[in-house]
Amino acid sequence: MTDILVIEDEDVLARSIVGFLERRGFSAGFAIDGQSALALFRRERPRLVILDVRLGRENGLDLLPTLRGINPEAQVVVMTGHGDVGIAVEAMKRGARDFLMKPAPLAMIAGMAADLILQDSARPMDVTGVDRIVGRSSSAIDLRATLRRLASAAEGQQPPGVLLTGPRGSGKTLAARALYDCAQEVRGRMESVDCSVGGDGQIETALAAGARVLILRHVDAMGEEDQARLARALEADPGLWVIATTSRNLGAMERKGAFRPDLLYRIQVGWVDVPPLADHSSDILPLAEEFARRTAFRFSRSRPRLTGEARVKLLQHDWPGNVAELENCIERAVIQSSDGMIAASDIKIIDQTERDEVVVPNLTKMEETALVKALRVTGGNVSRAAEMLGISRDTLRYRMEKFGISRR
């Protein structure tokens, strides 16, 4: 019996995927069209099917009902073009378990195969290091690779400061802990400080406790006294390792005098951008599965399964609160579920309409402001201002008259 059947009309790509999977211990086969795919599926009874949406002139989604009818236990993952989330949602409605965005790295495909085939195996709850980072998107793969490189660099006598930036709820603190885990044996004791609470004095307290590693959450909120203390500590002890997180632009704060430049240059040697969840939507379902597993374990319950409708609902939400919002949603769903399944009705999204309300700018005001600014910058030179704005001199003169703007 074959573990995995790859249905892909590009022969070279299909062989590459199969070869990669086999080198990682899976038995795999491939088919390049619907007819041969169904024949192989009936004969081999694979546990997992990786199905390309476009099979030449055929629509791969049309195979889904037949595959599900032959063996409902087989899991189907569809591969679709980058950005085709709508097709992925349609696939979920037809019975697919998950989806991949093409071009999908081979490591991502193998990771998904391992997750789905081995999901009933006991995955340890106390994972450390980069294993804390759940996901198979290129963003998740790149993040794990970046953390490994930074951990390796931290093994020297003068570890580089690391700044993790990204929107709130994107997982910056988790990434910081994963980075520390990778170099824990080398670097020693760690103290985590939330700079947004407690005021000045926290840095001195952490150093007095013997910390060799400082994880500074919300470092943008650090007061002037603690900034000065930390800058002096780093100057006196190059072996002190600082891993900081922020959702603000520290460079802009430094230019306004709100953050010390000498401290910024020390902690922003290693720079990691943690993306919003909307930028790696292919990680929504694996993250949801992981959160469900952990929540069930915490409350001594069997792990519930997500129904197809629940998966669709998760994919259709844009998650402005990022990973933190998704985790909150799944925890609530696990607690509310009662029959071993998480249904779409259990997925209750917190109403964020007011927070997400978009203020649409006034185009007329924007145009007037742009004209005034261009004339001011050029000292009233109409020709240069028109060139800067990308319009003709006549057009600029017309709009100056329209808004009653003088050259000076």
C-alpha positions in Angstrom: 0.0 0.0 0.0 1.2 3.5 -0.8 1.2 6.1 1.9 0.8 9.1 -0.4 -0.5 9.6 -4.0 0.5 12.7 -5.8 -1.8 13.8 -8.6 0.1 16.4 -10.7 0.1 16.9 -14.4 3.7 18.2 -14.6 5.7 15.0 -14.7 9.0 16.5 -13.5 7.3 18.2 -10.5 5.4 15.0 -9.6 8.6 12.9 -9.7 10.4 15.6 -7.6 7.7 15.5 -4.9 7.6 11.7 -4.8 11.4 11.4 -4.6 11.6 13.9 -1.8 8.8 12.2 0.2 10.5 8.8 -0.3 13.8 10.1 0.9 12.0 11.0 4.1 10.6 7.6 4.7 7.2 7.7 3.0 6.0 5.3 0.3 4.7 7.5 -2.5 3.4 7.3 -6.1 2.1 9.7 -8.7 -0.4 10.1 -11.5 -0.6 12.8 -14.1 -4.3 12.7 -15.0 -7.6 11.9 -13.5 -8.1 8.5 -15.0 -4.8 7.0 -14.0 -5.1 8.7 -10.6 -8.4 6.9 -9.8 -6.9 3.6 -10.9 -3.9 4.0 -8.6 -6.2 5.3 -5.8 -8.4 2.2 -6.0 -5.4 -0.2 -6.1 -3.0 1.4 -3.6 -5.5 2.8 -1.1 -3.2 5.7 0.0 -3.8 7.5 3.3 -3.0 10.9 1.8 -3.6 12.4 -1.7 -1.9 15.6 -2.8 -4.1 16.8 -5.6 -3.3 19.7 -8.0 -6.3 21.7 -8.9 -5.3 22.1 -12.5 -4.6 18.8 -14.3 -4.2 20.0 -17.9 -7.7 20.5 -19.1 -9.2 18.7 -16.1 -10.3 20.3 -12.9 -8.8 18.4 -10.0 -11.6 19.4 -7.7 -13.9 17.3 -9.9 -12.1 14.2 -8.6 -12.7 15.0 -5.0 -16.2 13.5 -4.7 -15.1 10.3 -6.4 -12.0 9.9 -4.2 -14.1 10.5 -1.1 -16.6 8.0 -2.3 -14.1 5.3 -2.8 -12.3 5.8 0.5 -13.7 8.4 3.0 -10.8 7.8 5.3 -8.2 9.1 2.9 -7.2 12.7 3.4 -6.9 15.0 0.4 -4.8 18.1 0.2 -5.2 20.4 -2.8 -2.4 22.4 -4.4 -3.5 25.7 -5.9 -1.9 28.8 -7.3 -0.6 31.5 -4.9 -3.4 33.7 -3.7 -6.2 31.3 -4.8 -7.7 31.1 -1.3 -11.2 31.0 -2.8 -10.4 27.7 -4.6 -8.9 26.3 -1.4 -12.2 27.2 0.4 -14.2 25.5 -2.3 -12.0 22.4 -2.0 -12.7 22.4 1.8 -16.4 22.4 1.0 -16.0 19.4 -1.3 -14.2 17.4 1.4 -10.5 18.3 1.1 -8.6 18.3 4.4 -6.1 21.1 3.7 -4.4 23.0 1.0 -1.0 24.1 -0.3 -0.1 27.3 -2.2 2.1 26.7 -5.3 5.0 26.9 -5.7 5.2 25.0 -2.5 8.7 24.1 -1.2 9.3 20.4 -1.0 10.1 20.7 2.7 6.6 22.2 3.2 4.9 19.3 1.4 6.8 16.8 3.4 6.0 18.6 6.6 2.3 18.6 5.8 2.5 14.9 4.9 4.1 14.2 8.3 1.5 16.3 10.1 -1.5 14.6 8.5 -0.3 11.0 8.4 1.3 11.0 11.9 -1.3 13.3 13.5 -2.6 10.6 15.8 0.8 9.9 17.2 1.6 11.5 20.5 3.4 14.8 19.8 5.2 16.0 22.9 3.6 19.0 24.7 6.9 20.3 25.9 8.5 21.0 22.5 11.4 23.5 22.6 13.5 25.4 20.1 12.3 26.1 16.6 9.8 23.2 17.0 7.7 25.8 18.9 7.1 27.5 15.5 4.1 25.7 14.0 3.5 26.0 10.3 4.6 24.8 6.9 4.4 28.0 4.9 7.5 29.5 3.4 7.2 32.2 6.2 7.3 29.6 8.9 10.1 27.7 7.3 12.2 30.9 6.8 11.5 31.9 10.4 12.8 28.6 11.8 15.9 28.9 9.6 16.6 32.5 10.7 16.3 31.5 14.4 18.7 28.7 13.9 21.2 31.0 12.3 20.9 33.6 15.0 21.2 30.9 17.7 24.4 29.7 16.1 25.8 33.3 16.1 24.9 33.6 19.8 27.2 30.8 20.7 30.2 33.2 20.5 31.5 35.4 23.3 29.7 38.5 22.0 26.2 37.4 21.0 24.4 39.8 18.6 21.3 41.5 19.9 18.1 40.4 18.2 15.0 42.5 17.6 11.8 40.7 16.6 9.2 43.1 15.0 5.7 42.5 13.8 2.1 43.3 14.6 0.5 42.5 17.9 -0.4 38.8 18.4 1.8 37.6 15.6 3.9 35.3 17.8 7.0 37.5 18.5 7.4 36.3 22.1 7.1 32.7 21.1 9.8 33.2 18.5 12.0 34.9 21.1 11.6 31.9 23.5 12.3 29.5 20.6 15.5 31.4 19.9 16.6 31.3 23.5 15.9 27.5 23.7 18.3 26.9 20.8 21.2 28.5 22.7 20.1 28.0 26.3 23.0 25.6 27.2 25.6 28.1 25.9 24.1 31.4 27.1 22.7 30.4 30.6 20.0 32.0 32.8 17.3 34.0 31.1 14.9 36.7 32.6 11.8 37.8 30.7 10.8 41.4 31.2 7.6 43.1 30.0 8.6 46.7 29.5 5.0 47.8 29.2 4.4 47.3 32.9 6.3 47.9 36.0 8.2 51.1 35.1 11.9 51.7 35.4 14.1 49.4 37.5 13.2 46.1 35.9 16.5 45.9 34.0 18.5 46.3 37.2 16.4 43.7 39.0 16.8 41.2 36.1 20.6 41.7 36.0 20.9 41.4 39.8 19.1 38.0 39.5 22.1 36.8 37.4 20.5 37.0 34.0 22.8 36.3 31.1 19.9 36.6 28.6 17.2 39.2 28.6 14.0 38.8 26.6 12.5 42.2 26.5 8.8 42.3 25.5 7.4 45.6 24.2 10.9 47.1 24.3 9.4 50.3 22.8 7.8 51.0 26.2 11.1 50.9 28.1 11.6 54.1 30.1 14.6 56.4 29.8 16.3 55.1 33.0 16.1 51.5 32.0 17.3 52.3 28.4 20.4 54.0 30.0 21.0 51.1 32.4 20.7 48.5 29.6 23.1 50.5 27.3 25.7 50.7 30.1 25.3 47.0 30.9 25.8 46.0 27.3 28.9 48.3 27.1 30.4 46.7 30.3 29.4 43.1 29.4 29.5 42.2 25.7 28.4 38.7 26.7 25.0 39.8 27.8 22.4 38.7 25.2 19.3 40.8 24.5 16.3 39.5 22.6 13.7 42.2 22.2 10.2 42.4 20.7 8.2 45.3 19.5 5.2 46.1 17.3 6.4 49.7 16.7 9.0 51.3 14.5 12.0 51.9 16.8 13.8 53.7 14.0 11.1 56.3 14.0 11.1 56.5 17.8 14.9 57.1 17.7 14.5 59.9 15.3 12.0 61.6 17.6 14.3 61.1 20.6 12.1 58.5 22.2 14.6 55.7 22.0 18.4 55.8 22.5 20.3 55.3 19.2 23.2 53.5 20.9 20.8 51.0 22.4 18.9 50.5 19.2 22.1 49.8 17.2 23.0 47.1 19.8 19.7 45.3 19.9 18.9 45.5 16.2 21.9 43.5 14.9 19.8 40.4 14.3 16.5 41.6 12.9 13.5 39.3 12.4 10.2 40.3 10.9 7.4 38.1 12.2 4.6 38.4 9.6 0.8 38.9 10.3 -1.2 35.7 10.0 -2.9 37.0 6.9 0.5 36.8 5.1 0.8 33.1 5.7 -2.8 31.8 5.6 -1.6 28.3 4.7 -0.6 28.0 8.4 -4.1 28.7 9.7 -5.3 25.1 9.7 -2.1 23.5 11.2 -2.1 26.2 13.9 -5.7 25.6 14.6 -5.0 21.8 14.9 -2.1 22.5 17.3 -4.1 24.9 19.5 -7.0 22.3 19.6 -4.6 19.6 20.7 -3.0 21.7 23.4 -6.3 23.0 24.8 -7.7 19.5 24.9 -4.6 18.3 26.8 -4.8 21.2 29.3 -8.4 20.4 30.1 -7.9 16.6 30.1 -10.2 16.1 27.1 -9.8 14.1 23.9 -8.8 16.2 21.0 -11.8 17.3 18.9 -11.7 17.3 15.1 -12.5 20.3 12.9 -15.3 19.7 10.5 -15.0 20.8 6.9 -17.4 23.7 7.5 -15.3 24.8 10.5 -12.1 24.7 8.4 -13.9 26.9 5.7 -14.9 29.4 8.4 -11.4 29.6 9.7 -10.0 30.2 6.2 -12.5 32.9 5.4 -11.7 35.1 8.3 -8.8 37.6 7.9 -7.6 37.3 11.6 -6.7 40.9 12.3 -5.6 39.8 15.8 -3.2 37.3 14.2 -2.1 34.1 15.9 -3.3 35.3 19.3 -6.8 35.8 18.0 -6.8 32.3 16.3 -5.6 30.7 19.5 -8.4 32.4 21.5 -11.0 31.3 19.0 -9.9 27.6 19.1 -9.6 27.5 22.8 -13.2 28.7 23.1 -14.3 26.2 20.4 -12.7 23.2 22.2 -14.3 24.1 25.5 -17.7 24.5 23.8 -17.6 21.3 21.7 -19.3 18.3 23.1 -19.3 15.5 20.5 -15.6 15.2 19.6 -16.0 17.6 16.7 -15.6 21.4 16.3 -18.4 22.6 14.1 -18.7 25.9 12.3 -21.1 27.0 15.0 -18.4 26.5 17.6 -16.1 28.9 15.7 -17.2 32.2 17.3 -15.2 35.2 16.0 -14.9 38.2 18.4 -16.6 41.2 16.7 -13.9 43.6 15.8 -15.9 45.8 13.5 -15.2 49.0 15.4 -11.5 48.3 15.6 -11.3 47.4 11.9 -13.4 50.3 10.7 -11.5 51.9 7.8 -11.3 55.7 7.6 -11.5 56.6 3.9 -9.3 59.6 3.1 -10.8 62.6 1.4 -9.3 62.6 -2.1 -9.9 66.3 -2.7 -8.1 67.2 0.5 -5.3 64.9 -0.3 -4.9 66.5 -3.8 -4.9 70.0 -2.3 -2.3 69.0 0.3 0.0 67.4 -2.3 -0.1 70.6 -4.4 0.7 72.9 -1.5 3.5 70.6 -0.4 5.1 70.4 -3.8 5.0 74.2 -4.3 6.5 74.7 -0.8 9.3 72.3 -1.4 10.2 73.8 -4.8 9.9 77.4 -3.5 6.9 78.1 -5.8 8.6 76.9 -9.0 5.6 75.7 -11.0 7.7 73.7 -13.5 9.6 71.7 -10.8 6.4 71.2 -8.7 4.6 69.8 -11.8 7.4 67.5 -12.5 7.5 66.3 -8.9 3.7 65.6 -9.0 3.9 63.9 -12.4 1.5 66.3 -14.1 1.9 69.0 -16.7 2.4 72.7 -15.9 -1.0 73.6 -17.4 -2.7 70.9 -15.2 -0.9 72.2 -12.1 -2.0 75.8 -12.9 -5.6 74.7 -13.4 -5.6 72.9 -10.1 -4.0 75.8 -8.3 -6.8 78.0 -9.6 -9.3 75.4 -8.6 -8.2 75.3 -5.0 -7.2 79.0 -4.8 -3.5 78.1 -4.2 -0.8 80.8 -4.8 2.8 80.0 -5.7 4.0 81.3 -2.3 
